[in-house]
Amino acid sequence: MNWYVEVLKKYAVFTGRAQRAEYWWFALFNLLIMLALTFIDSLIGTYSVDAGLGLFSGLYALAVLLPGIGVAIRRLHDTSRSGWWLLIGLVPLVGAIVLIIFFVMDSTPGENQHGPNPKGVTA
């Protein structure tokens, strides 16, 4: 839960580095919260099948949009890539696979052009 809160504290921070744990814990809690809010939306009748979102899940998705982009960019920085690589996700199927590979890769040891290693380990 601490990783999730840390990402929210860095609401619109697109510089620096984020280690794998920060990114994946945020993704996990984000998924669980979205599932719970979608369930609540379907119970109270605010879920739209056409849109694929409900009132609460849609508001939540908007609220975590910037933190999600920020942590993804910082994760790419941790693997010595530019945040612009996030745009490869717009390529159907292949883009998502490439991003997942980048997100599961280990940190670049030591300091890189985006800052010191968030693990605190130097090479």
N, CA, C and O of each residue as an XYZ file, in Angstrom:
492
protein
N       0.821     -1.195      0.000
C       0.000      0.000      0.000
C       0.862      1.254      0.000
O       0.456      2.285     -0.536
N       2.065      1.172      0.606
C       2.948      2.334      0.641
C       3.351      2.784     -0.754
O       3.454      3.982     -1.019
N       3.580      1.818     -1.654
C       3.974      2.177     -3.015
C       2.862      2.956     -3.708
O       3.124      3.919     -4.428
N       1.634      2.537     -3.488
C       0.490      3.207     -4.097
C       0.403      4.656     -3.624
O       0.197      5.569     -4.422
N       0.561      4.851     -2.333
C       0.496      6.192     -1.753
C       1.664      7.047     -2.244
O       1.497      8.238     -2.507
N       2.840      6.441     -2.366
C       4.007      7.185     -2.863
C       3.784      7.688     -4.285
O       4.164      8.813     -4.611
N       3.176      6.869     -5.125
C       2.889      7.299     -6.495
C       1.893      8.454     -6.478
O       2.047      9.411     -7.238
N       0.887      8.379     -5.632
C      -0.095      9.462     -5.546
C       0.532     10.750     -5.010
O       0.123     11.842     -5.403
N       1.512     10.635     -4.124
C       2.199     11.820     -3.621
C       2.988     12.518     -4.732
O       3.146     13.739     -4.727
N       3.477     11.719     -5.682
C       4.211     12.264     -6.830
C       3.222     12.430     -7.994
O       3.477     11.969     -9.106
N       2.105     13.088     -7.724
C       0.960     13.156     -8.629
C       1.328     13.443    -10.085
O       0.883     12.725    -10.981
N       2.117     14.459    -10.332
C       2.470     14.814    -11.710
C       3.979     14.951    -11.860
O       4.464     15.880    -12.506
N       4.723     14.018    -11.257
C       6.179     14.028    -11.364
C       6.571     13.096    -12.503
O       6.306     11.895    -12.464
N       7.205     13.671    -13.514
C       7.594     12.899    -14.688
C       9.108     12.783    -14.814
O       9.618     12.326    -15.837
N       9.822     13.196    -13.774
C      11.279     13.103    -13.781
C      11.720     12.122    -12.709
O      10.972     11.827    -11.777
N      12.928     11.625    -12.848
C      13.447     10.678    -11.880
C      13.199      9.247    -12.311
O      12.880      8.972    -13.467
N      13.351      8.348    -11.362
C      13.257      6.923    -11.654
C      12.307      6.240    -10.674
O      12.148      6.680     -9.535
N      11.679      5.162    -11.133
C      10.789      4.360    -10.284
C      11.177      2.897    -10.442
O      11.238      2.379    -11.557
N      11.436      2.246     -9.335
C      11.797      0.834     -9.426
C      10.586     -0.033     -9.727
O       9.444      0.423     -9.655
N      10.848     -1.281    -10.062
C       9.768     -2.194    -10.455
C       8.676     -2.301     -9.410
O       7.492     -2.287     -9.745
N       9.059     -2.408     -8.153
C       8.062     -2.571     -7.083
C       7.092     -1.398     -7.062
O       5.886     -1.595     -6.911
N       7.600     -0.189     -7.212
C       6.727      0.990     -7.199
C       5.701      0.915     -8.316
O       4.513      1.154     -8.097
N       6.166      0.581     -9.521
C       5.251      0.512    -10.665
C       4.238     -0.606    -10.495
O       3.040     -0.365    -10.642
N       4.680     -1.827    -10.187
C       3.773     -2.978    -10.178
C       2.826     -2.980     -8.994
O       1.692     -3.439     -9.126
N       3.255     -2.476     -7.829
C       2.324     -2.369     -6.704
C       1.246     -1.334     -7.004
O       0.082     -1.529     -6.658
N       1.633     -0.228     -7.651
C       0.638      0.765     -8.049
C      -0.356      0.142     -9.030
O      -1.565      0.340     -8.905
N       0.156     -0.606    -10.000
C      -0.714     -1.241    -10.988
C      -1.679     -2.228    -10.327
O      -2.856     -2.278    -10.684
N      -1.184     -3.011     -9.368
C      -2.033     -3.988     -8.684
C      -3.146     -3.305     -7.892
O      -4.315     -3.667     -8.024
N      -2.781     -2.312     -7.064
C      -3.803     -1.626     -6.268
C      -4.779     -0.870     -7.163
O      -5.971     -0.795     -6.864
N      -4.278     -0.313     -8.254
C      -5.134      0.385     -9.200
C      -6.168     -0.586     -9.791
O      -7.348     -0.250     -9.894
N      -5.730     -1.773    -10.174
C      -6.632     -2.783    -10.725
C      -7.692     -3.203     -9.702
O      -8.877     -3.294    -10.024
N      -7.250     -3.457     -8.466
C      -8.192     -3.882     -7.426
C      -9.234     -2.804     -7.124
O     -10.415     -3.107     -6.951
N      -8.795     -1.555     -7.061
C      -9.732     -0.457     -6.805
C     -10.707     -0.301     -7.967
O     -11.898     -0.078     -7.750
N     -10.210     -0.416     -9.199
C     -11.101     -0.317    -10.369
C     -12.141     -1.438    -10.377
O     -13.308     -1.209    -10.694
N     -11.706     -2.653    -10.024
C     -12.659     -3.771     -9.971
C     -13.726     -3.522     -8.918
O     -14.909     -3.754     -9.167
N     -13.322     -3.054     -7.748
C     -14.282     -2.775     -6.677
C     -15.251     -1.668     -7.080
O     -16.453     -1.776     -6.835
N     -14.734     -0.598     -7.699
C     -15.605      0.508     -8.111
C     -16.534      0.105     -9.253
O     -17.675      0.562     -9.312
N     -16.061     -0.737    -10.148
C     -16.927     -1.237    -11.225
C     -18.048     -2.092    -10.642
O     -19.191     -2.013    -11.093
N     -17.723     -2.908     -9.640
C     -18.741     -3.714     -8.965
C     -19.772     -2.813     -8.286
O     -20.974     -3.059     -8.386
N     -19.309     -1.783     -7.604
C     -20.224     -0.832     -6.948
C     -21.082     -0.124     -7.988
O     -22.286      0.045     -7.792
N     -20.465      0.294     -9.100
C     -21.224      0.940    -10.180
C     -22.324      0.028    -10.721
O     -23.435      0.479    -10.996
N     -22.004     -1.256    -10.869
C     -23.023     -2.175    -11.393
C     -24.134     -2.421    -10.377
O     -25.286     -2.627    -10.758
N     -23.797     -2.401     -9.087
C     -24.814     -2.593     -8.049
C     -25.800     -1.434     -7.977
O     -27.000     -1.640     -7.799
N     -25.285     -0.209     -8.116
C     -26.171      0.952     -7.961
C     -26.716      1.458     -9.296
O     -27.471      2.430     -9.339
N     -26.325      0.791    -10.384
C     -26.908      1.125    -11.687
C     -26.238      2.267    -12.428
O     -26.835      2.834    -13.344
N     -25.015      2.620    -12.058
C     -24.330      3.705    -12.774
C     -23.299      3.180    -13.766
O     -22.514      3.953    -14.316
N     -23.298      1.858    -13.998
C     -22.359      1.259    -14.954
C     -22.960      1.291    -16.353
O     -24.123      0.932    -16.542
N     -22.172      1.718    -17.331
C     -22.605      1.746    -18.722
C     -21.859      0.669    -19.506
O     -20.634      0.713    -19.622
N     -22.592     -0.285    -20.034
C     -21.972     -1.356    -20.815
C     -21.352     -0.783    -22.084
O     -20.279     -1.218    -22.504
N     -22.015      0.180    -22.689
C     -21.493      0.789    -23.915
C     -20.159      1.486    -23.683
O     -19.242      1.354    -24.494
N     -20.044      2.226    -22.587
C     -18.809      2.954    -22.287
C     -17.772      2.049    -21.629
O     -16.575      2.322    -21.714
N     -18.212      0.982    -20.979
C     -17.298      0.100    -20.270
C     -16.844      0.659    -18.936
O     -15.912      0.136    -18.325
N     -17.490      1.711    -18.484
C     -17.169      2.358    -17.210
C     -18.448      2.785    -16.524
O     -19.506      2.932    -17.136
N     -18.304      2.974    -15.237
C     -19.404      3.531    -14.471
C     -19.022      4.904    -13.968
O     -17.941      5.410    -14.269
N     -19.906      5.501    -13.205
C     -19.653      6.839    -12.673
C     -18.423      6.859    -11.776
O     -17.511      7.655    -12.000
N     -18.384      6.002    -10.771
C     -17.281      6.013     -9.816
C     -15.980      5.505    -10.422
O     -14.916      6.073    -10.180
N     -16.063      4.437    -11.206
C     -14.843      3.920    -11.830
C     -14.293      4.904    -12.866
O     -13.078      5.005    -13.039
N     -15.161      5.615    -13.541
C     -14.710      6.627    -14.504
C     -14.036      7.807    -13.827
O     -13.005      8.293    -14.292
N     -14.624      8.270    -12.722
C     -14.006      9.371    -11.970
C     -12.664      8.950    -11.391
O     -11.706      9.723    -11.399
N     -12.600      7.738    -10.895
C     -11.335      7.234    -10.355
C     -10.278      7.133    -11.461
O      -9.125      7.512    -11.257
N     -10.674      6.621    -12.627
C      -9.732      6.506    -13.746
C      -9.165      7.872    -14.132
O      -7.974      7.989    -14.423
N     -10.001      8.892    -14.135
C      -9.512     10.241    -14.414
C      -8.574     10.741    -13.323
O      -7.584     11.414    -13.610
N      -8.885     10.413    -12.079
C      -8.076     10.885    -10.955
C      -6.679     10.278    -10.957
O      -5.727     10.949    -10.558
N      -6.526      9.037    -11.391
C      -5.217      8.387    -11.363
C      -4.531      8.382    -12.728
O      -3.507      7.720    -12.900
N      -5.082      9.109    -13.696
C      -4.476      9.156    -15.019
C      -3.064      9.749    -14.975
O      -2.119      9.124    -15.457
N      -2.913     10.943    -14.404
C      -1.589     11.572    -14.336
C      -0.600     10.788    -13.474
O       0.543     10.604    -13.893
N      -0.993     10.317    -12.282
C      -0.033      9.507    -11.523
C       0.383      8.232    -12.276
O       1.536      7.808    -12.191
N      -0.547      7.632    -13.001
C      -0.228      6.432    -13.762
C       0.756      6.702    -14.884
O       1.687      5.929    -15.108
N       0.545      7.806    -15.587
C       1.487      8.183    -16.646
C       2.839      8.517    -16.029
O       3.882      8.131    -16.558
N       2.816      9.237    -14.908
C       4.060      9.616    -14.246
C       4.890      8.423    -13.812
O       6.096      8.390    -14.058
N       4.266      7.437    -13.167
C       5.019      6.272    -12.703
C       5.496      5.435    -13.886
O       6.564      4.828    -13.809
N       4.743      5.386    -14.962
C       5.177      4.646    -16.153
C       6.399      5.317    -16.783
O       7.338      4.636    -17.196
N       6.386      6.639    -16.856
C       7.532      7.359    -17.414
C       8.751      7.176    -16.512
O       9.855      6.942    -17.005
N       8.564      7.280    -15.203
C       9.693      7.084    -14.288
C      10.224      5.660    -14.361
O      11.424      5.435    -14.209
N       9.327      4.689    -14.597
C       9.771      3.295    -14.752
C      10.623      3.149    -16.011
O      11.644      2.463    -15.993
N      10.209      3.788    -17.100
C      11.012      3.758    -18.328
C      12.363      4.433    -18.090
O      13.386      3.957    -18.584
N      12.376      5.525    -17.346
C      13.631      6.199    -17.008
C      14.551      5.254    -16.241
O      15.768      5.291    -16.421
N      13.982      4.413    -15.393
C      14.782      3.490    -14.587
C      15.491      2.466    -15.454
O      16.520      1.924    -15.050
N      14.964      2.190    -16.635
C      15.601      1.259    -17.567
C      16.381      2.016    -18.639
O      16.680      1.462    -19.697
N      16.709      3.276    -18.372
C      17.506      4.138    -19.270
C      16.808      4.418    -20.593
O      17.458      4.513    -21.633
N      15.500      4.550    -20.556
C      14.740      4.891    -21.757
C      14.024      6.223    -21.537
O      13.751      6.628    -20.407
N      13.737      6.871    -22.624
C      12.990      8.117    -22.577
C      11.523      7.814    -22.271
O      11.021      6.735    -22.588
N      10.854      8.767    -21.659
C       9.431      8.618    -21.396
C       8.604      8.564    -22.668
O       7.463      8.101    -22.656
N       9.177      9.036    -23.761
C       8.467      9.007    -25.042
C       8.193      7.578    -25.511
O       7.324      7.362    -26.356
N       8.923      6.605    -24.971
C       8.668      5.210    -25.313
C       7.259      4.791    -24.902
O       6.734      3.799    -25.408
N       6.654      5.527    -24.003
C       5.287      5.212    -23.578
C       4.319      5.269    -24.759
O       3.303      4.574    -24.767
N       4.631      6.083    -25.740
C       3.764      6.212    -26.918
C       3.731      4.951    -27.780
O       2.832      4.796    -28.605
N       4.700      4.046    -27.601
C       4.673      2.806    -28.373
C       3.453      1.966    -27.986
O       3.052      1.071    -28.730
N       2.876      2.252    -26.842
C       1.661      1.564    -26.421
C       0.482      1.832    -27.340
O      -0.516      1.112    -27.291
N       0.582      2.857    -28.175
C      -0.484      3.153    -29.138
C      -0.493      2.179    -30.310
O      -1.481      2.094    -31.039
N       0.608      1.438    -30.497
C       0.661      0.431    -31.562
C      -0.087     -0.799    -31.056
O       0.280     -1.361    -30.024
N      -1.126     -1.222    -31.763
C      -1.926     -2.356    -31.279
C      -1.082     -3.609    -31.036
O      -0.218     -3.956    -31.841
N      -1.342     -4.269    -29.934
C      -0.739     -5.512    -29.479
C       0.772     -5.433    -29.264
O       1.249     -5.640    -28.148
N       1.523     -5.138    -30.315
C       2.985     -5.105    -30.226
C       3.436     -4.053    -29.217
O       4.348     -4.309    -28.431
N       2.821     -2.892    -29.227
C       3.204     -1.824    -28.321
C       3.026     -2.212    -26.867
O       3.887     -1.921    -26.037
N       1.922     -2.863    -26.551
C       1.675     -3.295    -25.174
C       2.695     -4.345    -24.740
O       3.163     -4.322    -23.601
N       3.036     -5.250    -25.625
C       4.023     -6.287    -25.302
C       5.387     -5.659    -25.037
O       6.064     -6.022    -24.075
N       5.789     -4.721    -25.885
C       7.073     -4.040    -25.707
C       7.103     -3.296    -24.373
O       8.101     -3.359    -23.655
N       6.024     -2.593    -24.035
C       5.976     -1.869    -22.762
C       6.050     -2.810    -21.567
O       6.741     -2.515    -20.592
N       5.355     -3.927    -21.628
C       5.412     -4.890    -20.521
C       6.836     -5.395    -20.341
O       7.308     -5.531    -19.212
N       7.522     -5.674    -21.441
C       8.912     -6.120    -21.359
C       9.771     -5.043    -20.701
O      10.588     -5.347    -19.832
N       9.592     -3.787    -21.110
C      10.354     -2.697    -20.506
C      10.037     -2.558    -19.021
O      10.940     -2.316    -18.220
N       8.782     -2.704    -18.644
C       8.375     -2.521    -17.255
C       8.873     -3.636    -16.337
O       9.044     -3.404    -15.140
N       9.109     -4.843    -16.865
C       9.597     -5.938    -16.025
C      11.121     -6.021    -15.990
O      11.682     -6.774    -15.194
N      11.786     -5.260    -16.839
C      13.259     -5.265    -16.847
C      13.801     -4.684    -15.547
O      13.162     -3.851    -14.905
N      14.993     -5.142    -15.175
C      15.642     -4.642    -13.967
C      16.159     -3.225    -14.195
O      16.335     -2.784    -15.331
N      16.393     -2.537    -13.110
C      16.917     -1.170    -13.163
C      18.295     -1.142    -13.797
O      19.046     -2.115    -13.731
N      18.615     -0.012    -14.414
C      19.977      0.212    -14.869
C      20.829      0.419    -13.624
O      20.520      1.282    -12.803
N      21.896     -0.361    -13.472
C      22.722     -0.210    -12.269
C      23.346      1.185    -12.190
O      23.690      1.790    -13.205
N      23.478      1.667    -10.979
C      24.111      2.961    -10.773
C      23.255      4.111    -11.257
O      22.046      3.977    -11.445
N      23.897      5.230    -11.453
C      23.199      6.435    -11.893
C      23.098      6.453    -13.411
O      24.027      6.035    -14.101
N      21.981      6.933    -13.932
C      21.860      7.144    -15.372
C      21.463      8.598    -15.614
O      21.455      9.397    -14.677
N      21.134      8.951    -16.857
C      20.821     10.343    -17.187
C      19.570     10.866    -16.490
O      19.318     12.071    -16.508
N      18.779      9.984    -15.875
C      17.545     10.387    -15.206
C      17.675     10.459    -13.691
O      16.713     10.800    -13.004
N      18.844     10.145    -13.166
C      19.064     10.253    -11.743
C      19.679      9.025    -11.119
O      20.032      8.080    -11.824
N      19.813      9.024     -9.801
C      20.406      7.882     -9.108
C      19.454      6.685     -9.077
O      18.239      6.835     -9.205
N      20.024      5.517     -8.906
C      19.240      4.299     -8.830
C      18.329      4.354     -7.604
O      18.815      4.582     -6.497
N      17.017      4.152     -7.773
C      16.101      4.218     -6.633
C      16.326      3.103     -5.616
O      15.887      3.207     -4.471
N      17.006      2.042     -6.028
C      17.304      0.955     -5.094
C      18.445      1.338     -4.167
O      18.654      0.703     -3.134
N      19.181      2.377     -4.537
C      20.304      2.804     -3.737
C      21.557      1.998     -3.964
O      22.539      2.158     -3.240
N      21.541      1.120     -4.973
C      22.679      0.258     -5.276
C      23.491      0.899     -6.397
O      22.931      1.331     -7.404
N      24.772      0.958     -6.227
C      25.638      1.477     -7.286
C      26.460      0.348     -7.862
O      26.762     -0.633     -7.183
N      26.815      0.499     -9.121
C      27.583     -0.552     -9.801
C      29.065     -0.336     -9.636
O      29.863     -1.125    -10.142
